Amino acid sequence: MKKLESVSKRLQASGGSKPEASLLNVRCLFDAVVKEFPATAKFLTAGANVVKAPHFENAVVKVLSKKESKLKQTEIQAISRLVDTHGNDREDADENVDQSFADRALRDTTQLHHSRYISLDWIPSTSNEVERLFSRAGLVLTVNRRAMHPTTLETLLFLEYNRILWGPQLVASAVQQV
């Protein structure tokens, strides 16, 4: 039971020192659980009924694990909108400006694999973010605020959810400018 609890806690951890688990990390954890507890295979494998977009999820996991050559046609189609149309050259040009020759040489040896897709680390692995948003929406949309315009609700939720992007100084500065 402690093994399952540790997996559960790791999947729920985000913020602080532990970033939210990527789809690759979740797949690795689920595969380990299935290996240890075969009865969970029906619910935790990549092809389980609970997976709403298995081709997309499998494709993201393969790209994150640098196995793009193993992508099936259906998986390529599922992530076709995530192809990096600007290429890695633009990023390299921006990064090379402030880097020494030694830094560039070390970076090049650690980044031998150049994906044809944009970075997919940002794709959330669970519905935790959506659940948090709905929870906050419930806190904002109280009985007294039911007549609120949807745009106002959206703005309040954006500000509530992205508190790291603003603070009292920014609000004071905005008020002074008006």
SERO-4910 file (N, C-alpha, C, O; in steps of 0.05 Angstrom, whole numbers):
BEGIN
 pado doro    nc1    nc2    nc3   cac1   cac2   cac3    cc1    cc2    cc3    oc1    oc2    oc3
  Met    A     16    -24      0      0      0      0     17     25      0     10     46    -12
  Lys    A     41     24     13     58     47     14     68     54    -14     73     78    -20
  Lys    A     72     34    -31     81     39    -58     60     55    -74     67     75    -87
  Leu    A     35     47    -72     14     61    -85     10     89    -74      5    108    -89
  Glu    A     13     92    -48     10    118    -35     32    137    -45     27    160    -49
  Ser    A     57    127    -48     79    144    -57     74    153    -85     80    176    -92
  Val    A     63    136   -102     57    144   -130     34    164   -130     36    184   -144
  Ser    A     14    160   -114     -8    178   -112      1    206   -103     -7    226   -114
  Lys    A     18    207    -82     27    232    -72     45    246    -93     43    271    -95
  Arg    A     61    231   -107     78    244   -127     62    256   -150     68    277   -161
  Leu    A     40    242   -157     23    252   -179      8    277   -170      1    294   -187
  Gln    A      2    280   -145    -12    303   -135      6    326   -128     -4    349   -125
  Ala    A     32    322   -127     50    342   -119     55    361   -143     61    353   -165
  Ser    A     52    387   -137     60    407   -157     65    432   -141     53    437   -120
  Gly    A     83    449   -152     91    472   -137    113    466   -118    120    442   -114
  Gly    A    125    486   -107    147    482    -88    171    470   -103    178    479   -125
  Ser    A    183    450    -91    207    438   -103    201    417   -124    218    409   -139
  Lys    A    176    407   -125    168    386   -144    150    397   -165    127    406   -159
  Pro    A    159    398   -190    141    406   -212    120    385   -217    123    362   -209
  Glu    A     99    393   -230     78    374   -237     90    353   -255    106    359   -273
  Ala    A     82    328   -251     92    306   -267     85    309   -296     62    315   -303
  Ser    A    104    304   -314     98    305   -343     84    279   -351     83    260   -335
  Leu    A     74    279   -375     61    255   -385     80    231   -385     73    208   -379
  Leu    A    106    237   -391    126    216   -391    130    204   -363    131    180   -359
  Asn    A    132    222   -343    135    213   -315    111    197   -306    114    177   -292
  Val    A     87    206   -313     63    192   -305     62    164   -318     56    144   -305
  Arg    A     69    163   -344     70    137   -357     90    118   -344     84     94   -340
  Cys    A    113    128   -336    134    112   -323    123    102   -296    126     79   -289
  Leu    A    110    120   -281     99    112   -255     77     91   -258     76     71   -244
  Phe    A     59     96   -277     37     77   -282     48     50   -291     38     29   -282
  Asp    A     68     50   -308     79     24   -317     92      9   -294     90    -15   -292
  Ala    A    105     24   -275    117     11   -252     95     -1   -234     98    -22   -223
  Val    A     73     14   -231     50      4   -214     39    -21   -227     33    -41   -213
  Val    A     35    -21   -253     24    -44   -267     42    -68   -265     33    -91   -261
  Lys    A     68    -63   -266     88    -85   -263     86    -97   -235     88   -122   -232
  Glu    A     83    -80   -215     82    -89   -187     55   -101   -180     53   -120   -165
  Phe    A     34    -89   -191      6    -97   -185     -9   -102   -212    -23    -84   -221
  Pro    A     -6   -125   -224    -18   -131   -250    -48   -126   -252    -58   -121   -274
  Ala    A    -62   -127   -230    -91   -123   -230    -99    -95   -238   -121    -90   -246
  Thr    A    -80    -76   -236    -85    -48   -244    -82    -43   -273    -89    -21   -283
  Ala    A    -73    -63   -289    -68    -59   -317    -93    -49   -332    -91    -32   -350
  Lys    A   -116    -59   -325   -141    -51   -338   -146    -20   -336   -159     -8   -353
  Phe    A   -136     -8   -315   -141     20   -309   -117     38   -316   -122     62   -320
  Leu    A    -93     28   -315    -70     45   -317    -53     43   -342    -34     59   -345
  Thr    A    -58     24   -359    -42     22   -383    -48     44   -403    -68     58   -400
  Ala    A    -30     47   -422    -34     69   -442    -60     66   -458    -70     86   -468
  Gly    A    -70     42   -461    -94     37   -476   -119     34   -459   -139     24   -469
  Ala    A   -118     42   -434   -141     39   -416   -164     56   -425   -161     76   -439
  Asn    A   -188     47   -418   -213     62   -426   -213     90   -416   -226    108   -428
  Val    A   -200     96   -394   -201    122   -382   -185    143   -398   -189    167   -396
  Val    A   -167    133   -415   -150    151   -432   -168    160   -455   -176    144   -472
  Lys    A   -173    186   -456   -191    197   -476   -178    201   -503   -192    199   -524
  Ala    A   -152    206   -504   -138    209   -529   -112    193   -529    -91    204   -526
  Pro    A   -115    167   -532    -91    150   -529    -69    155   -550    -45    154   -543
  His    A    -77    162   -574    -56    168   -595    -41    193   -587    -16    194   -590
  Phe    A    -55    213   -578    -42    238   -570    -23    233   -546      0    241   -546
  Glu    A    -33    219   -526    -17    214   -502      8    197   -509     30    204   -500
  Asn    A      4    176   -524     27    160   -532     47    176   -548     71    172   -544
  Ala    A     38    193   -566     56    209   -582     72    228   -564     96    231   -568
  Val    A     59    241   -546     73    260   -528     94    245   -511    116    255   -508
  Val    A     87    222   -501    106    206   -485    130    198   -502    152    199   -493
  Lys    A    125    190   -527    147    182   -545    165    206   -551    190    203   -552
  Val    A    154    229   -555    170    253   -561    186    261   -536    209    268   -538
  Leu    A    173    261   -513    187    268   -488    210    248   -482    230    256   -470
  Ser    A    206    223   -490    227    203   -484    246    200   -508    262    181   -509
  Lys    A    245    219   -526    263    221   -549    262    196   -567    283    186   -577
  Lys    A    238    186   -571    233    163   -588    215    170   -611    197    155   -618
  Glu    A    220    193   -623    203    202   -645    203    183   -669    183    181   -683
  Ser    A    224    168   -672    226    149   -695    206    127   -692    199    113   -712
  Lys    A    195    122   -668    176    101   -663    147    110   -665    129     95   -659
  Leu    A    143    135   -672    116    146   -675    101    132   -697    111    129   -719
  Lys    A     76    124   -692     59    112   -712     45    135   -727     44    157   -717
  Gln    A     34    129   -750     21    149   -766     -2    163   -751     -5    187   -752
  Thr    A    -18    148   -736    -40    160   -720    -30    178   -699    -42    198   -692
  Glu    A     -6    171   -687      5    188   -667     17    214   -679     15    235   -667
  Ile    A     29    211   -702     40    235   -716     17    254   -723     20    279   -720
  Gln    A     -6    244   -732    -29    261   -737    -39    274   -712    -48    297   -712
  Ala    A    -39    259   -689    -50    270   -664    -34    294   -654    -45    311   -641
  Ile    A     -8    295   -660      8    318   -650     18    335   -673     38    349   -670
  Ser    A      5    333   -696     14    348   -720     14    379   -715     30    393   -727
  Arg    A     -3    388   -698     -3    417   -692     19    426   -674     23    450   -670
  Leu    A     34    407   -664     56    414   -645     83    413   -659    104    414   -645
  Val    A     84    411   -685    109    412   -700    122    439   -697    108    460   -699
  Asp    A    148    440   -693    162    465   -689    167    477   -717    186    470   -731
  Thr    A    150    496   -725    152    508   -752    175    527   -754    185    533   -776
  His    A    185    538   -731    207    557   -732    234    542   -730    255    554   -736
  Gly    A    234    518   -723    259    502   -721    275    510   -697    269    530   -683
  Asn    A    295    495   -691    312    500   -668    333    522   -674    346    532   -656
  Asp    A    336    530   -699    356    550   -707    351    576   -694    369    590   -685
  Arg    A    325    584   -692    318    610   -680    326    610   -651    337    630   -641
  Glu    A    321    589   -636    328    587   -608    358    589   -605    369    603   -588
  Asp    A    373    574   -622    402    573   -621    413    601   -625    432    609   -612
  Ala    A    402    616   -644    412    642   -650    408    661   -626    426    676   -620
  Asp    A    385    659   -613    380    676   -590    399    668   -567    409    686   -553
  Glu    A    404    643   -563    420    634   -540    450    639   -545    464    644   -526
  Asn    A    459    638   -570    487    641   -576    498    669   -570    522    672   -567
  Val    A    481    689   -569    490    716   -566    505    720   -540    526    733   -540
  Asp    A    495    710   -518    506    714   -492    523    691   -481    532    692   -459
  Gln    A    528    670   -497    543    647   -488    571    647   -499    576    655   -521
  Ser    A    589    637   -482    617    634   -491    619    610   -508    600    593   -510
  Phe    A    642    607   -521    647    584   -538    645    558   -522    633    538   -531
  Ala    A    656    558   -498    655    534   -480    627    527   -473    620    503   -473
  Asp    A    611    547   -466    583    541   -459    567    530   -482    552    511   -479
  Arg    A    572    541   -506    558    530   -530    567    502   -536    550    485   -543
  Ala    A    593    496   -533    603    469   -538    591    449   -519    584    427   -527
  Leu    A    590    456   -493    578    438   -474    548    435   -479    538    413   -476
  Arg    A    534    456   -486    506    454   -491    501    436   -515    482    420   -515
  Asp    A    518    439   -536    514    422   -560    518    393   -554    504    376   -566
  Thr    A    536    386   -536    539    357   -530    517    346   -513    511    322   -514
  Thr    A    504    363   -497    482    353   -481    455    353   -496    436    340   -487
  Gln    A    454    368   -518    429    370   -533    433    358   -561    427    371   -581
  Leu    A    442    334   -563    447    321   -589    420    316   -603    419    315   -628
  His    A    399    311   -588    373    304   -600    357    330   -604    351    344   -585
  His    A    351    336   -629    335    359   -636    308    349   -645    306    336   -666
  Ser    A    287    355   -630    261    345   -637    249    363   -659    255    387   -660
  Arg    A    232    351   -675    218    367   -695    193    379   -683    178    393   -697
  Tyr    A    188    374   -657    164    385   -643    173    405   -623    195    405   -613
  Ile    A    154    423   -617    160    443   -595    163    428   -569    156    404   -567
  Ser    A    173    441   -549    175    429   -522    147    421   -512    129    437   -512
  Leu    A    144    396   -504    118    386   -495    116    383   -465     98    371   -455
  Asp    A    136    394   -451    136    392   -421    113    406   -409    105    399   -386
  Trp    A    101    425   -422     80    442   -411     53    427   -411     34    437   -397
  Ile    A     50    406   -425     25    392   -427     19    379   -400     34    361   -391
  Pro    A     -3    386   -387     -9    375   -361    -16    345   -363    -28    336   -382
  Ser    A     -7    330   -343    -11    302   -343    -37    293   -331    -46    271   -335
  Thr    A    -49    310   -316    -74    303   -302    -93    326   -304    -87    347   -315
  Ser    A   -117    321   -294   -137    342   -294   -135    359   -269   -154    375   -263
  Asn    A   -113    357   -254   -110    372   -229   -113    402   -234   -127    416   -218
  Glu    A   -101    412   -255   -102    441   -260   -131    450   -266   -140    471   -256
  Val    A   -146    434   -281   -174    441   -287   -190    439   -261   -207    456   -257
  Glu    A   -185    419   -245   -200    416   -220   -194    440   -201   -213    450   -188
  Arg    A   -169    449   -201   -163    473   -185   -177    497   -195   -187    514   -180
  Leu    A   -178    500   -222   -192    523   -234   -222    523   -227   -232    543   -219
  Phe    A   -235    500   -229   -263    498   -222   -267    503   -192   -287    516   -185
  Ser    A   -249    494   -176   -251    499   -147   -250    529   -142   -266    540   -126
  Arg    A   -231    543   -154   -229    572   -151   -253    586   -163   -262    607   -152
  Ala    A   -263    576   -185   -287    589   -197   -310    587   -177   -325    606   -175
  Gly    A   -313    565   -163   -334    562   -143   -330    582   -120   -350    592   -109
  Leu    A   -305    588   -113   -300    608    -92   -306    636   -101   -315    653    -85
  Val    A   -301    642   -127   -305    669   -137   -335    673   -143   -345    695   -138
  Leu    A   -348    654   -155   -375    657   -164   -394    650   -141   -407    629   -141
  Thr    A   -396    668   -122   -414    663    -99   -442    671   -106   -448    680   -128
  Val    A   -461    667    -87   -489    673    -92   -493    702    -99   -509    709   -117
  Asn    A   -478    720    -87   -481    749    -92   -469    757   -119   -475    779   -129
  Arg    A   -453    739   -132   -441    746   -157   -452    730   -181   -439    730   -202
  Arg    A   -475    718   -178   -486    701   -199   -493    718   -224   -493    707   -246
  Ala    A   -498    743   -221   -506    760   -244   -481    772   -258   -484    788   -276
  Met    A   -458    764   -250   -433    774   -261   -430    767   -291   -437    745   -299
  His    A   -420    786   -306   -416    781   -335   -394    760   -338   -374    760   -323
  Pro    A   -396    742   -357   -376    720   -361   -348    731   -365   -329    718   -356
  Thr    A   -345    754   -378   -318    765   -382   -306    774   -356   -282    771   -351
  Thr    A   -322    785   -338   -313    793   -312   -304    769   -296   -283    769   -283
  Leu    A   -320    747   -297   -312    723   -283   -286    712   -294   -269    703   -279
  Glu    A   -284    712   -320   -259    702   -333   -235    718   -324   -214    707   -318
  Thr    A   -238    745   -323   -216    762   -314   -209    757   -285   -185    755   -279
  Leu    A   -229    755   -268   -223    749   -240   -209    722   -236   -190    720   -221
  Leu    A   -218    702   -251   -205    675   -249   -177    676   -260   -159    664   -248
  Phe    A   -172    691   -282   -145    694   -292   -127    707   -272   -105    697   -267
  Leu    A   -136    728   -259   -120    742   -239   -116    725   -215    -94    724   -204
  Glu    A   -136    710   -206   -134    693   -183   -115    670   -189    -98    663   -172
  Tyr    A   -117    658   -212   -101    635   -218    -72    642   -224    -54    626   -221
  Asn    A    -67    667   -233    -40    676   -241    -30    697   -222    -18    717   -231
  Arg    A    -33    693   -196    -24    713   -176      6    719   -178     14    741   -170
  Ile    A     21    700   -188     50    704   -190     57    726   -210     79    737   -209
  Leu    A     38    733   -228     44    752   -249     38    781   -240     45    800   -255
  Trp    A     26    785   -217     19    812   -209     21    814   -178     20    793   -164
  Gly    A     23    838   -168     24    843   -140     14    871   -133      5    885   -151
  Pro    A     15    878   -108      5    904    -99     19    928   -114      6    948   -120
  Gln    A     45    925   -119     59    947   -132     49    951   -161     46    974   -170
  Leu    A     43    929   -175     33    932   -202      5    944   -202     -1    960   -219
  Val    A    -12    936   -183    -39    947   -181    -37    977   -175    -51    993   -187
  Ala    A    -20    985   -156    -16   1013   -149     -7   1029   -173    -16   1051   -177
  Ser    A     12   1018   -188     22   1031   -211      0   1035   -232     -1   1056   -245
  Ala    A    -16   1015   -236    -38   1016   -256    -58   1037   -247    -69   1052   -264
  Val    A    -65   1038   -222    -84   1058   -212    -74   1086   -215    -89   1104   -222
  Gln    A    -48   1090   -210    -36   1117   -213    -36   1126   -243    -38   1150   -248
  Gln    A    -34   1107   -261    -33   1115   -289    -61   1122   -300    -63   1135   -321
  Val    A    -82   1113   -286   -110   1118   -296   -119   1145   -287   -141   1153   -293
***
